[in-house]
């Protein structure tokens, strides 16, 4: 197994595990919290965070078929998650933003690295 395949499978594992973790978190906590709200006041931040996490989950599925497009979408989703956490968190902004958006940004960086490695091997194959 060459290094490019290891990088791709590591990136896939990181984005899939983090997407599944956040999906379970959103379904397990967010849905029940939205249903059991007291005073019929549902916070908008919960829906924005759920939408961003669903976008990141869909991006992690897209990256399996189209790596470059999926890596761009994962990077955008990770940045949006970081910006959202920085805007809404009251304390520990750096830690929480690294935990929420970090896995998606790291995964997209690994996909970009694998894509760059693929181009280098193509260039080496074309010898004049």
Backbone as CSV, one residue per row, in Angstrom:
resi,resn,N_x,N_y,N_z,CA_x,CA_y,CA_z,C_x,C_y,C_z
1,UNK,0.851,-1.177,0.000,0.000,0.000,0.000,0.892,1.235,0.000
2,UNK,0.680,2.100,-0.972,1.543,3.269,-1.042,1.052,4.375,-0.107
3,UNK,1.857,5.411,-0.006,1.580,6.484,0.951,0.316,7.259,0.596
4,UNK,0.028,7.412,-0.690,-1.158,8.153,-1.112,-2.436,7.461,-0.633
5,UNK,-2.489,6.136,-0.742,-3.675,5.405,-0.287,-3.822,5.480,1.227
6,UNK,-2.722,5.463,1.930,-2.781,5.584,3.396,-3.327,6.950,3.788
7,UNK,-2.869,8.002,3.101,-3.357,9.354,3.386,-4.848,9.460,3.084
8,UNK,-5.280,8.892,1.962,-6.697,8.958,1.595,-7.560,8.217,2.611
9,UNK,-7.156,7.021,3.022,-7.951,6.273,3.985,-7.932,6.910,5.367
10,UNK,-6.829,7.540,5.731,-6.782,8.267,7.001,-7.724,9.461,6.971
11,UNK,-7.724,10.192,5.861,-8.628,11.333,5.722,-10.080,10.889,5.723
12,UNK,-10.375,9.790,5.020,-11.740,9.274,5.017,-12.177,8.841,6.407
13,UNK,-11.287,8.200,7.129,-11.607,7.745,8.481,-11.875,8.933,9.404
14,UNK,-11.038,9.961,9.327,-11.211,11.136,10.189,-12.538,11.817,9.904
15,UNK,-12.836,12.065,8.621,-14.073,12.798,8.322,-15.306,11.951,8.590
16,UNK,-15.229,10.657,8.346,-16.391,9.810,8.590,-16.676,9.660,10.080
17,UNK,-15.645,9.441,10.874,-15.843,9.290,12.321,-16.364,10.588,12.931
18,UNK,-15.792,11.722,12.516,-16.261,12.982,13.085,-17.674,13.307,12.610
19,UNK,-18.011,13.007,11.357,-19.369,13.253,10.873,-20.376,12.373,11.595
20,UNK,-20.038,11.110,11.791,-20.947,10.222,12.517,-21.105,10.625,13.979
21,UNK,-20.001,11.048,14.601,-20.077,11.502,15.987,-21.008,12.698,16.112
22,UNK,-20.838,13.681,15.233,-21.682,14.871,15.325,-23.116,14.583,14.908
23,UNK,-23.305,13.642,13.991,-24.663,13.262,13.621,-25.389,12.630,14.801
24,UNK,-24.714,11.734,15.497,-25.298,11.124,16.688,-25.555,12.188,17.755
25,UNK,-24.632,13.124,17.890,-24.798,14.194,18.871,-25.990,15.079,18.530
26,UNK,-26.124,15.460,17.254,-27.230,16.323,16.847,-28.558,15.598,17.009
27,UNK,-28.612,14.345,16.591,-29.872,13.601,16.720,-30.183,13.314,18.182
28,UNK,-29.179,12.897,18.936,-29.412,12.511,20.325,-29.741,13.667,21.243
29,UNK,-29.085,14.782,21.040,-29.299,15.906,21.948,-30.162,17.002,21.333
30,UNK,-29.873,17.356,20.105,-30.532,18.504,19.492,-32.009,18.313,19.232
31,UNK,-32.382,17.152,18.741,-33.788,16.920,18.422,-34.627,16.889,19.686
32,UNK,-34.158,16.172,20.698,-34.918,16.108,21.942,-34.959,17.456,22.652
33,UNK,-33.883,18.218,22.554,-33.875,19.547,23.159,-34.843,20.472,22.442
34,UNK,-34.923,20.367,21.120,-35.856,21.205,20.364,-37.298,20.828,20.659
35,UNK,-37.549,19.543,20.883,-38.919,19.103,21.167,-39.328,19.489,22.587
36,UNK,-38.413,19.375,23.538,-38.746,19.583,24.937,-38.458,20.998,25.422
37,UNK,-38.405,21.971,24.515,-38.129,23.347,24.918,-39.269,23.864,25.788
38,UNK,-38.885,24.592,26.816,-39.892,25.192,27.682,-40.225,26.583,27.166
39,UNK,-41.472,26.919,27.189,-41.903,28.240,26.770,-41.930,28.413,25.255
40,UNK,-41.880,27.342,24.513,-41.933,27.374,23.049,-40.886,28.302,22.435
41,UNK,-39.741,28.380,23.051,-38.665,29.211,22.526,-37.531,28.293,22.067
42,UNK,-37.386,28.142,20.786,-36.329,27.310,20.220,-35.209,28.238,19.767
43,UNK,-33.997,27.939,20.192,-32.856,28.786,19.861,-32.432,28.573,18.424
44,UNK,-32.164,29.673,17.751,-31.770,29.618,16.340,-30.379,29.015,16.176
45,UNK,-29.528,29.177,17.196,-28.166,28.646,17.083,-28.163,27.130,16.925
46,UNK,-29.114,26.456,17.550,-29.179,25.002,17.447,-29.458,24.568,16.013
47,UNK,-30.342,25.277,15.335,-30.651,24.924,13.959,-29.499,25.265,13.010
48,UNK,-28.817,26.374,13.266,-27.664,26.729,12.435,-26.559,25.693,12.615
49,UNK,-26.275,25.304,13.852,-25.248,24.300,14.103,-25.634,22.953,13.489
50,UNK,-26.881,22.574,13.606,-27.327,21.313,13.003,-27.193,21.367,11.482
51,UNK,-27.540,22.500,10.885,-27.393,22.645,9.439,-25.945,22.575,8.992
52,UNK,-25.064,23.210,9.746,-23.638,23.159,9.407,-23.078,21.750,9.560
53,UNK,-23.498,21.051,10.586,-23.015,19.684,10.773,-23.576,18.736,9.721
54,UNK,-24.811,18.964,9.292,-25.371,18.159,8.204,-24.627,18.444,6.901
55,UNK,-24.280,19.718,6.672,-23.484,20.082,5.496,-22.123,19.399,5.531
56,UNK,-21.503,19.349,6.695,-20.216,18.664,6.828,-20.374,17.163,6.605
57,UNK,-21.464,16.581,7.089,-21.714,15.157,6.870,-21.936,14.828,5.405
58,UNK,-22.691,15.667,4.700,-22.907,15.455,3.271,-21.600,15.635,2.511
59,UNK,-20.794,16.592,2.934,-19.485,16.797,2.298,-18.586,15.592,2.493
60,UNK,-18.665,14.960,3.652,-17.832,13.782,3.880,-18.311,12.588,3.061
61,UNK,-19.563,12.580,2.638,-20.026,11.551,1.714,-19.618,11.872,0.275
62,UNK,-19.657,13.149,-0.087,-19.268,13.569,-1.437,-17.798,13.288,-1.692
63,UNK,-16.965,13.425,-0.660,-15.530,13.257,-0.836,-15.155,11.828,-1.218
64,UNK,-16.013,10.869,-0.963,-15.720,9.490,-1.342,-15.785,9.323,-2.855
65,UNK,-16.654,10.072,-3.523,-16.802,9.948,-4.975,-15.919,10.957,-5.715
66,UNK,-15.988,12.224,-5.314,-15.223,13.294,-5.959,-14.327,13.927,-4.908
67,UNK,-13.048,13.589,-4.934,-12.145,13.992,-3.856,-11.897,15.488,-3.831
68,UNK,-11.663,16.084,-4.970,-11.328,17.511,-4.974,-12.521,18.361,-4.536
69,UNK,-13.691,18.100,-5.096,-14.891,18.834,-4.721,-15.235,18.597,-3.248
70,UNK,-15.154,17.353,-2.816,-15.446,17.031,-1.419,-14.465,17.672,-0.460
71,UNK,-13.189,17.741,-0.849,-12.194,18.375,0.015,-12.476,19.866,0.153
72,UNK,-12.886,20.499,-0.935,-13.237,21.926,-0.867,-14.448,22.123,0.029
73,UNK,-15.461,21.283,-0.140,-16.667,21.396,0.692,-16.371,21.108,2.162
74,UNK,-15.503,20.138,2.434,-15.120,19.861,3.818,-14.389,21.036,4.436
75,UNK,-13.510,21.657,3.667,-12.779,22.813,4.173,-13.728,23.968,4.468
76,UNK,-14.669,24.213,3.563,-15.653,25.286,3.774,-16.524,24.972,4.991
77,UNK,-16.965,23.727,5.124,-17.782,23.333,6.276,-17.003,23.501,7.576
78,UNK,-15.736,23.092,7.580,-14.912,23.266,8.773,-14.714,24.728,9.135
79,UNK,-14.481,25.569,8.123,-14.325,27.008,8.402,-15.614,27.621,8.935
80,UNK,-16.757,27.261,8.332,-18.031,27.769,8.834,-18.286,27.327,10.273
81,UNK,-17.944,26.083,10.586,-18.114,25.604,11.959,-17.216,26.368,12.926
82,UNK,-15.976,26.628,12.512,-15.059,27.397,13.372,-15.595,28.806,13.576
83,UNK,-16.037,29.471,12.500,-16.568,30.827,12.631,-17.819,30.856,13.493
84,UNK,-18.670,29.852,13.352,-19.885,29.792,14.152,-19.558,29.639,15.635
85,UNK,-18.620,28.768,15.945,-18.249,28.547,17.350,-17.602,29.795,17.935
86,UNK,-16.743,30.440,17.174,-16.100,31.659,17.669,-17.140,32.747,17.919
87,UNK,-18.162,32.821,17.064,-19.189,33.846,17.217,-20.142,33.558,18.368
88,UNK,-20.388,32.295,18.682,-21.411,31.992,19.680,-20.878,31.520,21.025
89,UNK,-19.663,31.011,21.072,-19.144,30.469,22.335,-18.802,31.599,23.299
90,UNK,-19.025,31.331,24.550,-18.728,32.331,25.572,-17.341,32.133,26.177
91,UNK,-16.871,30.906,26.226,-15.540,30.636,26.769,-14.921,29.464,26.024
92,UNK,-13.613,29.334,26.130,-12.856,28.260,25.468,-13.104,28.217,23.967
93,UNK,-13.105,29.368,23.326,-13.414,29.441,21.903,-12.427,28.651,21.064
94,UNK,-11.142,28.765,21.371,-10.121,28.089,20.564,-10.255,26.572,20.684
95,UNK,-10.457,26.089,21.880,-10.564,24.645,22.085,-11.815,24.077,21.422
96,UNK,-12.931,24.738,21.616,-14.183,24.238,21.050,-14.170,24.327,19.524
97,UNK,-13.636,25.405,18.991,-13.588,25.516,17.529,-12.640,24.487,16.924
98,UNK,-11.555,24.169,17.629,-10.651,23.120,17.137,-11.314,21.752,17.202
99,UNK,-12.138,21.527,18.200,-12.810,20.234,18.331,-13.942,20.078,17.328
100,UNK,-14.633,21.158,17.011,-15.785,21.062,16.116,-15.360,21.143,14.647
101,UNK,-14.569,22.134,14.299,-14.197,22.309,12.899,-12.881,21.662,12.521
102,UNK,-12.042,21.382,13.497,-10.714,20.853,13.241,-10.655,19.555,12.465
103,UNK,-11.451,18.537,12.827,-11.369,17.280,12.080,-11.700,17.425,10.596
104,UNK,-12.646,18.302,10.278,-13.013,18.484,8.883,-11.925,19.237,8.119
105,UNK,-11.292,20.208,8.764,-10.206,20.946,8.117,-8.988,20.049,7.934
106,UNK,-8.661,19.253,8.941,-7.522,18.323,8.831,-7.788,17.286,7.735
107,UNK,-9.009,16.780,7.680,-9.359,15.796,6.665,-9.264,16.399,5.263
108,UNK,-9.744,17.621,5.101,-9.649,18.256,3.780,-8.197,18.520,3.402
109,UNK,-7.371,18.881,4.371,-5.944,19.080,4.085,-5.289,17.767,3.643
110,UNK,-5.668,16.671,4.266,-5.131,15.379,3.844,-5.599,15.001,2.440
111,UNK,-6.844,15.306,2.114,-7.320,15.028,0.756,-6.584,15.888,-0.270
112,UNK,-6.338,17.158,0.060,-5.566,18.017,-0.842,-4.145,17.484,-1.001
113,UNK,-3.568,16.996,0.082,-2.221,16.429,0.025,-2.191,15.193,-0.873
114,UNK,-3.193,14.346,-0.761,-3.266,13.152,-1.608,-3.482,13.539,-3.073
115,UNK,-4.267,14.572,-3.307,-4.503,15.031,-4.679,-3.219,15.598,-5.289
116,UNK,-2.461,16.322,-4.494,-1.184,16.855,-4.961,-0.210,15.718,-5.254
117,UNK,-0.218,14.696,-4.409,0.651,13.540,-4.619,0.263,12.788,-5.892
118,UNK,-1.044,12.750,-6.200,-1.503,12.088,-7.415,-1.016,12.841,-8.654
119,UNK,-1.042,14.168,-8.608,-0.557,14.953,-9.739,0.937,14.779,-9.941
120,UNK,1.686,14.665,-8.857,3.122,14.479,-8.977,3.457,13.147,-9.638
121,UNK,2.715,12.097,-9.303,2.987,10.802,-9.923,2.614,10.818,-11.394
122,UNK,1.579,11.562,-11.776,1.225,11.686,-13.186,2.331,12.410,-13.949
123,UNK,2.866,13.471,-13.351,3.944,14.232,-14.000,5.185,13.384,-14.158
124,UNK,5.452,12.509,-13.205,6.610,11.653,-13.323,6.434,10.586,-14.402
125,UNK,5.186,10.186,-14.633,4.921,9.164,-15.641,5.095,9.707,-17.057
126,UNK,4.883,11.011,-17.243,5.029,11.620,-18.553,6.482,12.063,-18.684
127,UNK,7.274,11.233,-19.291,8.702,11.525,-19.469,8.957,11.740,-20.938
128,UNK,9.673,12.811,-21.224,9.958,13.130,-22.635,11.173,12.408,-23.123
